[in-house]
Amino acid sequence: MSYHQRLHPWVIIRLLSKMQRVVVARFRKRSDAEGHLQALKRLMPDAEFIIIFDHGEPIEEEF
């Protein structure tokens, strides 16, 4: 994870079909992400978005 990404942990993700997703934008503050999300929902009402906190460490799976 780059330095810029570590400074901007709040991420807006667009959910696509077939379990695909796209990172739309990164923010330092959750309130900034929520404001941007409201604008995105007005511009693209049929699209599905979520806000997550990206802590930067990969998730290890147990088998």
PQR file of N, CA, C, O and H, with PARSE charges and radii, in Angstrom:
ATOM      1  N   MET A   1       0.844  -1.166   0.000 -0.4000 1.5000
ATOM      2  CA  MET A   1       0.000   0.000   0.000 -0.0000 2.0000
ATOM      3  C   MET A   1       0.896   1.237   0.000  0.5500 1.7000
ATOM      4  O   MET A   1       1.846   1.329   0.777 -0.5500 1.4000
ATOM      5  N   SER A   2       0.582   2.174  -0.873 -0.4000 1.5000
ATOM      6  CA  SER A   2       1.416   3.368  -0.987 -0.0000 2.0000
ATOM      7  C   SER A   2       1.172   4.326   0.183  0.5500 1.7000
ATOM      8  O   SER A   2       0.196   4.196   0.922 -0.5500 1.4000
ATOM      9  H   SER A   2      -0.190   2.099  -1.504  0.4000 1.0000
ATOM     10  N   TYR A   3       2.072   5.274   0.329 -0.4000 1.5000
ATOM     11  CA  TYR A   3       1.963   6.266   1.401 -0.0000 2.0000
ATOM     12  C   TYR A   3       0.669   7.068   1.258  0.5500 1.7000
ATOM     13  O   TYR A   3      -0.016   7.327   2.248 -0.5500 1.4000
ATOM     14  H   TYR A   3       2.865   5.379  -0.271  0.4000 1.0000
ATOM     15  N   HIS A   4       0.340   7.455   0.046 -0.4000 1.5000
ATOM     16  CA  HIS A   4      -0.890   8.207  -0.208 -0.0000 2.0000
ATOM     17  C   HIS A   4      -2.109   7.404   0.224  0.5500 1.7000
ATOM     18  O   HIS A   4      -3.022   7.961   0.834 -0.5500 1.4000
ATOM     19  H   HIS A   4       0.896   7.245  -0.758  0.4000 1.0000
ATOM     20  N   GLN A   5      -2.145   6.128  -0.072 -0.4000 1.5000
ATOM     21  CA  GLN A   5      -3.277   5.292   0.299 -0.0000 2.0000
ATOM     22  C   GLN A   5      -3.386   5.142   1.816  0.5500 1.7000
ATOM     23  O   GLN A   5      -4.492   5.076   2.352 -0.5500 1.4000
ATOM     24  H   GLN A   5      -1.403   5.675  -0.567  0.4000 1.0000
ATOM     25  N   ARG A   6      -2.250   5.089   2.509 -0.4000 1.5000
ATOM     26  CA  ARG A   6      -2.287   4.996   3.972 -0.0000 2.0000
ATOM     27  C   ARG A   6      -2.821   6.269   4.604  0.5500 1.7000
ATOM     28  O   ARG A   6      -3.413   6.224   5.683 -0.5500 1.4000
ATOM     29  H   ARG A   6      -1.352   5.143   2.073  0.4000 1.0000
ATOM     30  N   LEU A   7      -2.615   7.418   3.936 -0.4000 1.5000
ATOM     31  CA  LEU A   7      -3.134   8.690   4.455 -0.0000 2.0000
ATOM     32  C   LEU A   7      -4.628   8.857   4.188  0.5500 1.7000
ATOM     33  O   LEU A   7      -5.273   9.712   4.796 -0.5500 1.4000
ATOM     34  H   LEU A   7      -2.134   7.454   3.060  0.4000 1.0000
ATOM     35  N   HIS A   8      -5.177   8.057   3.294 -0.4000 1.5000
ATOM     36  CA  HIS A   8      -6.584   8.164   2.906 -0.0000 2.0000
ATOM     37  C   HIS A   8      -7.259   6.804   3.084  0.5500 1.7000
ATOM     38  O   HIS A   8      -7.487   6.097   2.102 -0.5500 1.4000
ATOM     39  H   HIS A   8      -4.653   7.363   2.800  0.4000 1.0000
ATOM     40  N   PRO A   9      -7.580   6.429   4.328 -0.5600 1.5000
ATOM     41  CA  PRO A   9      -8.084   5.079   4.582  0.2800 2.0000
ATOM     42  C   PRO A   9      -9.557   4.849   4.229  0.5500 1.7000
ATOM     43  O   PRO A   9      -9.971   3.700   4.074 -0.5500 1.4000
ATOM     44  N   TRP A  10     -10.350   5.903   4.101 -0.4000 1.5000
ATOM     45  CA  TRP A  10     -11.772   5.722   3.777 -0.0000 2.0000
ATOM     46  C   TRP A  10     -11.930   5.631   2.273  0.5500 1.7000
ATOM     47  O   TRP A  10     -11.464   6.497   1.532 -0.5500 1.4000
ATOM     48  H   TRP A  10     -10.013   6.836   4.227  0.4000 1.0000
ATOM     49  N   VAL A  11     -12.597   4.567   1.827 -0.4000 1.5000
ATOM     50  CA  VAL A  11     -12.680   4.262   0.400 -0.0000 2.0000
ATOM     51  C   VAL A  11     -14.146   4.111  -0.012  0.5500 1.7000
ATOM     52  O   VAL A  11     -14.935   3.466   0.679 -0.5500 1.4000
ATOM     53  H   VAL A  11     -12.976   3.864   2.429  0.4000 1.0000
ATOM     54  N   ILE A  12     -14.493   4.716  -1.146 -0.4000 1.5000
ATOM     55  CA  ILE A  12     -15.801   4.460  -1.758 -0.0000 2.0000
ATOM     56  C   ILE A  12     -15.581   3.419  -2.838  0.5500 1.7000
ATOM     57  O   ILE A  12     -14.717   3.568  -3.702 -0.5500 1.4000
ATOM     58  H   ILE A  12     -13.852   5.240  -1.707  0.4000 1.0000
ATOM     59  N   ILE A  13     -16.377   2.361  -2.775 -0.4000 1.5000
ATOM     60  CA  ILE A  13     -16.268   1.265  -3.731 -0.0000 2.0000
ATOM     61  C   ILE A  13     -17.586   1.132  -4.469  0.5500 1.7000
ATOM     62  O   ILE A  13     -18.660   1.179  -3.869 -0.5500 1.4000
ATOM     63  H   ILE A  13     -17.079   2.239  -2.073  0.4000 1.0000
ATOM     64  N   ARG A  14     -17.488   0.965  -5.785 -0.4000 1.5000
ATOM     65  CA  ARG A  14     -18.679   0.684  -6.597 -0.0000 2.0000
ATOM     66  C   ARG A  14     -18.767  -0.819  -6.784  0.5500 1.7000
ATOM     67  O   ARG A  14     -17.821  -1.457  -7.244 -0.5500 1.4000
ATOM     68  H   ARG A  14     -16.615   0.927  -6.272  0.4000 1.0000
ATOM     69  N   LEU A  15     -19.908  -1.373  -6.423 -0.4000 1.5000
ATOM     70  CA  LEU A  15     -20.127  -2.805  -6.565 -0.0000 2.0000
ATOM     71  C   LEU A  15     -20.676  -3.094  -7.955  0.5500 1.7000
ATOM     72  O   LEU A  15     -21.645  -2.478  -8.398 -0.5500 1.4000
ATOM     73  H   LEU A  15     -20.677  -0.855  -6.049  0.4000 1.0000
ATOM     74  N   LEU A  16     -20.037  -4.042  -8.632 -0.4000 1.5000
ATOM     75  CA  LEU A  16     -20.441  -4.434  -9.975 -0.0000 2.0000
ATOM     76  C   LEU A  16     -20.981  -5.854  -9.957  0.5500 1.7000
ATOM     77  O   LEU A  16     -21.017  -6.502  -8.911 -0.5500 1.4000
ATOM     78  H   LEU A  16     -19.249  -4.542  -8.272  0.4000 1.0000
ATOM     79  N   SER A  17     -21.391  -6.322 -11.101 -0.4000 1.5000
ATOM     80  CA  SER A  17     -21.916  -7.682 -11.189 -0.0000 2.0000
ATOM     81  C   SER A  17     -20.797  -8.710 -11.057  0.5500 1.7000
ATOM     82  O   SER A  17     -19.623  -8.385 -11.231 -0.5500 1.4000
ATOM     83  H   SER A  17     -21.361  -5.795 -11.950  0.4000 1.0000
ATOM     84  N   LYS A  18     -21.158  -9.920 -10.757 -0.4000 1.5000
ATOM     85  CA  LYS A  18     -20.239 -11.051 -10.639 -0.0000 2.0000
ATOM     86  C   LYS A  18     -19.154 -10.816  -9.585  0.5500 1.7000
ATOM     87  O   LYS A  18     -17.988 -11.154  -9.791 -0.5500 1.4000
ATOM     88  H   LYS A  18     -22.113 -10.184 -10.617  0.4000 1.0000
ATOM     89  N   MET A  19     -19.561 -10.229  -8.449 -0.4000 1.5000
ATOM     90  CA  MET A  19     -18.668 -10.008  -7.309 -0.0000 2.0000
ATOM     91  C   MET A  19     -17.457  -9.135  -7.642  0.5500 1.7000
ATOM     92  O   MET A  19     -16.424  -9.244  -6.981 -0.5500 1.4000
ATOM     93  H   MET A  19     -20.508  -9.955  -8.282  0.4000 1.0000
ATOM     94  N   GLN A  20     -17.566  -8.290  -8.633 -0.4000 1.5000
ATOM     95  CA  GLN A  20     -16.483  -7.375  -8.985 -0.0000 2.0000
ATOM     96  C   GLN A  20     -16.718  -6.043  -8.284  0.5500 1.7000
ATOM     97  O   GLN A  20     -17.846  -5.694  -7.936 -0.5500 1.4000
ATOM     98  H   GLN A  20     -18.405  -8.202  -9.170  0.4000 1.0000
ATOM     99  N   ARG A  21     -15.632  -5.311  -8.086 -0.4000 1.5000
ATOM    100  CA  ARG A  21     -15.729  -4.002  -7.444 -0.0000 2.0000
ATOM    101  C   ARG A  21     -14.643  -3.075  -7.983  0.5500 1.7000
ATOM    102  O   ARG A  21     -13.608  -3.519  -8.480 -0.5500 1.4000
ATOM    103  H   ARG A  21     -14.716  -5.595  -8.369  0.4000 1.0000
ATOM    104  N   VAL A  22     -14.911  -1.774  -7.872 -0.4000 1.5000
ATOM    105  CA  VAL A  22     -13.980  -0.753  -8.349 -0.0000 2.0000
ATOM    106  C   VAL A  22     -13.844   0.305  -7.272  0.5500 1.7000
ATOM    107  O   VAL A  22     -14.845   0.790  -6.745 -0.5500 1.4000
ATOM    108  H   VAL A  22     -15.752  -1.412  -7.469  0.4000 1.0000
ATOM    109  N   VAL A  23     -12.607   0.666  -6.940 -0.4000 1.5000
ATOM    110  CA  VAL A  23     -12.370   1.764  -6.003 -0.0000 2.0000
ATOM    111  C   VAL A  23     -12.614   3.067  -6.765  0.5500 1.7000
ATOM    112  O   VAL A  23     -11.966   3.346  -7.775 -0.5500 1.4000
ATOM    113  H   VAL A  23     -11.794   0.271  -7.368  0.4000 1.0000
ATOM    114  N   VAL A  24     -13.557   3.853  -6.262 -0.4000 1.5000
ATOM    115  CA  VAL A  24     -13.924   5.103  -6.914 -0.0000 2.0000
ATOM    116  C   VAL A  24     -13.070   6.253  -6.396  0.5500 1.7000
ATOM    117  O   VAL A  24     -12.566   7.058  -7.179 -0.5500 1.4000
ATOM    118  H   VAL A  24     -14.083   3.626  -5.442  0.4000 1.0000
ATOM    119  N   ALA A  25     -12.905   6.331  -5.065 -0.4000 1.5000
ATOM    120  CA  ALA A  25     -12.149   7.442  -4.480 -0.0000 2.0000
ATOM    121  C   ALA A  25     -11.711   7.093  -3.071  0.5500 1.7000
ATOM    122  O   ALA A  25     -12.288   6.218  -2.426 -0.5500 1.4000
ATOM    123  H   ALA A  25     -13.314   5.677  -4.429  0.4000 1.0000
ATOM    124  N   ARG A  26     -10.662   7.801  -2.591 -0.4000 1.5000
ATOM    125  CA  ARG A  26     -10.144   7.630  -1.234 -0.0000 2.0000
ATOM    126  C   ARG A  26     -10.198   8.970  -0.515  0.5500 1.7000
ATOM    127  O   ARG A  26     -10.010  10.027  -1.117 -0.5500 1.4000
ATOM    128  H   ARG A  26     -10.193   8.512  -3.116  0.4000 1.0000
ATOM    129  N   PHE A  27     -10.461   8.901   0.805 -0.4000 1.5000
ATOM    130  CA  PHE A  27     -10.610  10.125   1.597 -0.0000 2.0000
ATOM    131  C   PHE A  27      -9.933   9.964   2.950  0.5500 1.7000
ATOM    132  O   PHE A  27      -9.786   8.854   3.460 -0.5500 1.4000
ATOM    133  H   PHE A  27     -10.614   8.043   1.294  0.4000 1.0000
ATOM    134  N   ARG A  28      -9.523  11.090   3.522 -0.4000 1.5000
ATOM    135  CA  ARG A  28      -8.946  11.076   4.870 -0.0000 2.0000
ATOM    136  C   ARG A  28     -10.011  10.962   5.933  0.5500 1.7000
ATOM    137  O   ARG A  28      -9.801  10.310   6.956 -0.5500 1.4000
ATOM    138  H   ARG A  28      -9.642  11.993   3.108  0.4000 1.0000
ATOM    139  N   LYS A  29     -11.160  11.592   5.705 -0.4000 1.5000
ATOM    140  CA  LYS A  29     -12.229  11.620   6.706 -0.0000 2.0000
ATOM    141  C   LYS A  29     -13.465  10.908   6.184  0.5500 1.7000
ATOM    142  O   LYS A  29     -13.799  10.994   5.003 -0.5500 1.4000
ATOM    143  H   LYS A  29     -11.330  12.122   4.874  0.4000 1.0000
ATOM    144  N   ARG A  30     -14.140  10.200   7.088 -0.4000 1.5000
ATOM    145  CA  ARG A  30     -15.366   9.504   6.691 -0.0000 2.0000
ATOM    146  C   ARG A  30     -16.435  10.493   6.233  0.5500 1.7000
ATOM    147  O   ARG A  30     -17.182  10.206   5.298 -0.5500 1.4000
ATOM    148  H   ARG A  30     -13.869  10.130   8.048  0.4000 1.0000
ATOM    149  N   SER A  31     -16.516  11.641   6.875 -0.4000 1.5000
ATOM    150  CA  SER A  31     -17.536  12.622   6.499 -0.0000 2.0000
ATOM    151  C   SER A  31     -17.333  13.108   5.056  0.5500 1.7000
ATOM    152  O   SER A  31     -18.306  13.364   4.348 -0.5500 1.4000
ATOM    153  H   SER A  31     -15.909  11.875   7.635  0.4000 1.0000
ATOM    154  N   ASP A  32     -16.083  13.233   4.625 -0.4000 1.5000
ATOM    155  CA  ASP A  32     -15.803  13.598   3.234 -0.0000 2.0000
ATOM    156  C   ASP A  32     -16.283  12.503   2.286  0.5500 1.7000
ATOM    157  O   ASP A  32     -16.863  12.786   1.237 -0.5500 1.4000
ATOM    158  H   ASP A  32     -15.292  13.025   5.201  0.4000 1.0000
ATOM    159  N   ALA A  33     -16.037  11.256   2.664 -0.4000 1.5000
ATOM    160  CA  ALA A  33     -16.471  10.122   1.845 -0.0000 2.0000
ATOM    161  C   ALA A  33     -17.993  10.075   1.753  0.5500 1.7000
ATOM    162  O   ALA A  33     -18.544   9.800   0.687 -0.5500 1.4000
ATOM    163  H   ALA A  33     -15.566  11.025   3.516  0.4000 1.0000
ATOM    164  N   GLU A  34     -18.675  10.343   2.868 -0.4000 1.5000
ATOM    165  CA  GLU A  34     -20.135  10.319   2.872 -0.0000 2.0000
ATOM    166  C   GLU A  34     -20.714  11.433   1.991  0.5500 1.7000
ATOM    167  O   GLU A  34     -21.709  11.220   1.297 -0.5500 1.4000
ATOM    168  H   GLU A  34     -18.227  10.567   3.734  0.4000 1.0000
ATOM    169  N   GLY A  35     -20.107  12.595   2.017 -0.4000 1.5000
ATOM    170  CA  GLY A  35     -20.556  13.688   1.160 -0.0000 2.0000
ATOM    171  C   GLY A  35     -20.389  13.363  -0.311  0.5500 1.7000
ATOM    172  O   GLY A  35     -21.275  13.637  -1.120 -0.5500 1.4000
ATOM    173  H   GLY A  35     -19.299  12.768   2.580  0.4000 1.0000
ATOM    174  N   HIS A  36     -19.255  12.779  -0.654 -0.4000 1.5000
ATOM    175  CA  HIS A  36     -18.996  12.391  -2.042 -0.0000 2.0000
ATOM    176  C   HIS A  36     -19.960  11.278  -2.460  0.5500 1.7000
ATOM    177  O   HIS A  36     -20.434  11.258  -3.595 -0.5500 1.4000
ATOM    178  H   HIS A  36     -18.535  12.556   0.003  0.4000 1.0000
ATOM    179  N   LEU A  37     -20.246  10.359  -1.546 -0.4000 1.5000
ATOM    180  CA  LEU A  37     -21.164   9.269  -1.832 -0.0000 2.0000
ATOM    181  C   LEU A  37     -22.560   9.805  -2.147  0.5500 1.7000
ATOM    182  O   LEU A  37     -23.220   9.296  -3.053 -0.5500 1.4000
ATOM    183  H   LEU A  37     -19.861  10.376  -0.623  0.4000 1.0000
ATOM    184  N   GLN A  38     -23.016  10.810  -1.425 -0.4000 1.5000
ATOM    185  CA  GLN A  38     -24.319  11.400  -1.703 -0.0000 2.0000
ATOM    186  C   GLN A  38     -24.375  11.984  -3.111  0.5500 1.7000
ATOM    187  O   GLN A  38     -25.377  11.839  -3.811 -0.5500 1.4000
ATOM    188  H   GLN A  38     -22.480  11.223  -0.688  0.4000 1.0000
ATOM    189  N   ALA A  39     -23.294  12.645  -3.522 -0.4000 1.5000
ATOM    190  CA  ALA A  39     -23.246  13.204  -4.876 -0.0000 2.0000
ATOM    191  C   ALA A  39     -23.247  12.089  -5.926  0.5500 1.7000
ATOM    192  O   ALA A  39     -23.926  12.196  -6.947 -0.5500 1.4000
ATOM    193  H   ALA A  39     -22.480  12.763  -2.954  0.4000 1.0000
ATOM    194  N   LEU A  40     -22.494  11.027  -5.676 -0.4000 1.5000
ATOM    195  CA  LEU A  40     -22.470   9.899  -6.618 -0.0000 2.0000
ATOM    196  C   LEU A  40     -23.845   9.258  -6.760  0.5500 1.7000
ATOM    197  O   LEU A  40     -24.252   8.892  -7.862 -0.5500 1.4000
ATOM    198  H   LEU A  40     -21.942  10.940  -4.846  0.4000 1.0000
ATOM    199  N   LYS A  41     -24.560   9.122  -5.646 -0.4000 1.5000
ATOM    200  CA  LYS A  41     -25.893   8.516  -5.693 -0.0000 2.0000
ATOM    201  C   LYS A  41     -26.884   9.390  -6.466  0.5500 1.7000
ATOM    202  O   LYS A  41     -27.796   8.872  -7.111 -0.5500 1.4000
ATOM    203  H   LYS A  41     -24.230   9.419  -4.750  0.4000 1.0000
ATOM    204  N   ARG A  42     -26.707  10.718  -6.401 -0.4000 1.5000
ATOM    205  CA  ARG A  42     -27.563  11.606  -7.196 -0.0000 2.0000
ATOM    206  C   ARG A  42     -27.233  11.504  -8.679  0.5500 1.7000
ATOM    207  O   ARG A  42     -28.130  11.545  -9.521 -0.5500 1.4000
ATOM    208  H   ARG A  42     -25.966  11.139  -5.877  0.4000 1.0000
ATOM    209  N   LEU A  43     -25.943  11.370  -9.001 -0.4000 1.5000
ATOM    210  CA  LEU A  43     -25.523  11.298 -10.402 -0.0000 2.0000
ATOM    211  C   LEU A  43     -25.789   9.934 -11.026  0.5500 1.7000
ATOM    212  O   LEU A  43     -26.111   9.842 -12.211 -0.5500 1.4000
ATOM    213  H   LEU A  43     -25.214  11.337  -8.317  0.4000 1.0000
ATOM    214  N   MET A  44     -25.654   8.872 -10.230 -0.4000 1.5000
ATOM    215  CA  MET A  44     -25.842   7.507 -10.730 -0.0000 2.0000
ATOM    216  C   MET A  44     -26.768   6.748  -9.780  0.5500 1.7000
ATOM    217  O   MET A  44     -26.295   5.927  -8.994 -0.5500 1.4000
ATOM    218  H   MET A  44     -25.392   8.947  -9.268  0.4000 1.0000
ATOM    219  N   PRO A  45     -28.065   7.005  -9.835 -0.5600 1.5000
ATOM    220  CA  PRO A  45     -28.982   6.401  -8.869  0.2800 2.0000
ATOM    221  C   PRO A  45     -29.093   4.879  -8.958  0.5500 1.7000
ATOM    222  O   PRO A  45     -29.468   4.240  -7.975 -0.5500 1.4000
ATOM    223  N   ASP A  46     -28.781   4.291 -10.094 -0.4000 1.5000
ATOM    224  CA  ASP A  46     -28.896   2.840 -10.251 -0.0000 2.0000
ATOM    225  C   ASP A  46     -27.642   2.085  -9.801  0.5500 1.7000
ATOM    226  O   ASP A  46     -27.683   0.865  -9.646 -0.5500 1.4000
ATOM    227  H   ASP A  46     -28.476   4.811 -10.893  0.4000 1.0000
ATOM    228  N   ALA A  47     -26.547   2.784  -9.594 -0.4000 1.5000
ATOM    229  CA  ALA A  47     -25.296   2.142  -9.183 -0.0000 2.0000
ATOM    230  C   ALA A  47     -25.310   1.896  -7.676  0.5500 1.7000
ATOM    231  O   ALA A  47     -25.980   2.604  -6.924 -0.5500 1.4000
ATOM    232  H   ALA A  47     -26.514   3.775  -9.721  0.4000 1.0000
ATOM    233  N   GLU A  48     -24.555   0.877  -7.248 -0.4000 1.5000
ATOM    234  CA  GLU A  48     -24.471   0.545  -5.827 -0.0000 2.0000
ATOM    235  C   GLU A  48     -23.068   0.853  -5.317  0.5500 1.7000
ATOM    236  O   GLU A  48     -22.078   0.396  -5.887 -0.5500 1.4000
ATOM    237  H   GLU A  48     -24.011   0.302  -7.859  0.4000 1.0000
ATOM    238  N   PHE A  49     -22.991   1.627  -4.246 -0.4000 1.5000
ATOM    239  CA  PHE A  49     -21.723   2.043  -3.658 -0.0000 2.0000
ATOM    240  C   PHE A  49     -21.707   1.692  -2.178  0.5500 1.7000
ATOM    241  O   PHE A  49     -22.752   1.603  -1.534 -0.5500 1.4000
ATOM    242  H   PHE A  49     -23.796   1.998  -3.783  0.4000 1.0000
ATOM    243  N   ILE A  50     -20.492   1.492  -1.646 -0.4000 1.5000
ATOM    244  CA  ILE A  50     -20.311   1.314  -0.212 -0.0000 2.0000
ATOM    245  C   ILE A  50     -19.078   2.092   0.224  0.5500 1.7000
ATOM    246  O   ILE A  50     -18.197   2.387  -0.584 -0.5500 1.4000
ATOM    247  H   ILE A  50     -19.643   1.564  -2.169  0.4000 1.0000
ATOM    248  N   ILE A  51     -19.026   2.419   1.504 -0.4000 1.5000
ATOM    249  CA  ILE A  51     -17.852   3.060   2.105 -0.0000 2.0000
ATOM    250  C   ILE A  51     -17.219   2.039   3.043  0.5500 1.7000
ATOM    251  O   ILE A  51     -17.904   1.418   3.855 -0.5500 1.4000
ATOM    252  H   ILE A  51     -19.742   2.180   2.160  0.4000 1.0000
ATOM    253  N   ILE A  52     -15.898   1.874   2.919 -0.4000 1.5000
ATOM    254  CA  ILE A  52     -15.183   0.974   3.818 -0.0000 2.0000
ATOM    255  C   ILE A  52     -13.956   1.674   4.379  0.5500 1.7000
ATOM    256  O   ILE A  52     -13.485   2.668   3.828 -0.5500 1.4000
ATOM    257  H   ILE A  52     -15.342   2.379   2.259  0.4000 1.0000
ATOM    258  N   PHE A  53     -13.448   1.143   5.479 -0.4000 1.5000
ATOM    259  CA  PHE A  53     -12.189   1.592   6.054 -0.0000 2.0000
ATOM    260  C   PHE A  53     -11.128   0.587   5.631  0.5500 1.7000
ATOM    261  O   PHE A  53     -11.194  -0.580   6.017 -0.5500 1.4000
ATOM    262  H   PHE A  53     -13.831   0.335   5.927  0.4000 1.0000
ATOM    263  N   ASP A  54     -10.156   1.024   4.844 -0.4000 1.5000
ATOM    264  CA  ASP A  54      -9.110   0.150   4.325 -0.0000 2.0000
ATOM    265  C   ASP A  54      -7.879   0.294   5.212  0.5500 1.7000
ATOM    266  O   ASP A  54      -7.147   1.278   5.105 -0.5500 1.4000
ATOM    267  H   ASP A  54     -10.103   1.972   4.531  0.4000 1.0000
ATOM    268  N   HIS A  55      -7.650  -0.681   6.084 -0.4000 1.5000
ATOM    269  CA  HIS A  55      -6.522  -0.583   7.010 -0.0000 2.0000
ATOM    270  C   HIS A  55      -5.208  -0.985   6.368  0.5500 1.7000
ATOM    271  O   HIS A  55      -4.151  -0.786   6.967 -0.5500 1.4000
ATOM    272  H   HIS A  55      -8.245  -1.480   6.171  0.4000 1.0000
ATOM    273  N   GLY A  56      -5.244  -1.545   5.165 -0.4000 1.5000
ATOM    274  CA  GLY A  56      -4.036  -1.767   4.403 -0.0000 2.0000
ATOM    275  C   GLY A  56      -3.349  -3.099   4.560  0.5500 1.7000
ATOM    276  O   GLY A  56      -2.410  -3.390   3.820 -0.5500 1.4000
ATOM    277  H   GLY A  56      -6.103  -1.706   4.679  0.4000 1.0000
ATOM    278  N   GLU A  57      -3.780  -3.914   5.489 -0.4000 1.5000
ATOM    279  CA  GLU A  57      -3.151  -5.211   5.660 -0.0000 2.0000
ATOM    280  C   GLU A  57      -3.989  -6.275   4.964  0.5500 1.7000
ATOM    281  O   GLU A  57      -5.211  -6.292   5.111 -0.5500 1.4000
ATOM    282  H   GLU A  57      -4.543  -3.678   6.091  0.4000 1.0000
ATOM    283  N   PRO A  58      -3.349  -7.161   4.210 -0.5600 1.5000
ATOM    284  CA  PRO A  58      -4.117  -8.217   3.529  0.2800 2.0000
ATOM    285  C   PRO A  58      -4.740  -9.177   4.540  0.5500 1.7000
ATOM    286  O   PRO A  58      -4.179  -9.441   5.603 -0.5500 1.4000
ATOM    287  N   ILE A  59      -5.891  -9.680   4.186 -0.4000 1.5000
ATOM    288  CA  ILE A  59      -6.588 -10.644   5.033 -0.0000 2.0000
ATOM    289  C   ILE A  59      -6.013 -12.029   4.768  0.5500 1.7000
ATOM    290  O   ILE A  59      -5.961 -12.484   3.626 -0.5500 1.4000
ATOM    291  H   ILE A  59      -6.347  -9.466   3.322  0.4000 1.0000
ATOM    292  N   GLU A  60      -5.586 -12.687   5.828 -0.4000 1.5000
ATOM    293  CA  GLU A  60      -5.042 -14.039   5.682 -0.0000 2.0000
ATOM    294  C   GLU A  60      -6.176 -15.036   5.876  0.5500 1.7000
ATOM    295  O   GLU A  60      -6.933 -14.968   6.844 -0.5500 1.4000
ATOM    296  H   GLU A  60      -5.628 -12.318   6.756  0.4000 1.0000
ATOM    297  N   GLU A  61      -6.270 -15.964   4.930 -0.4000 1.5000
ATOM    298  CA  GLU A  61      -7.312 -16.962   5.000 -0.0000 2.0000
ATOM    299  C   GLU A  61      -6.777 -18.219   5.664  0.5500 1.7000
ATOM    300  O   GLU A  61      -5.633 -18.618   5.448 -0.5500 1.4000
ATOM    301  H   GLU A  61      -5.655 -16.020   4.143  0.4000 1.0000
ATOM    302  N   GLU A  62      -7.622 -18.832   6.474 -0.4000 1.5000
ATOM    303  CA  GLU A  62      -7.243 -20.086   7.115 -0.0000 2.0000
ATOM    304  C   GLU A  62      -7.869 -21.231   6.358  0.5500 1.7000
ATOM    305  O   GLU A  62      -9.048 -21.186   6.009 -0.5500 1.4000
ATOM    306  H   GLU A  62      -8.551 -18.508   6.650  0.4000 1.0000
ATOM    307  N   PHE A  63      -7.083 -22.253   6.105 -0.4000 1.5000
ATOM    308  CA  PHE A  63      -7.612 -23.421   5.400 -0.0000 2.0000
ATOM    309  C   PHE A  63      -7.540 -24.632   6.286  0.5500 1.7000
ATOM    310  O   PHE A  63      -7.939 -25.722   5.876 -0.5500 1.4000
ATOM    311  H   PHE A  63      -6.125 -22.290   6.389  0.4000 1.0000
TER
END
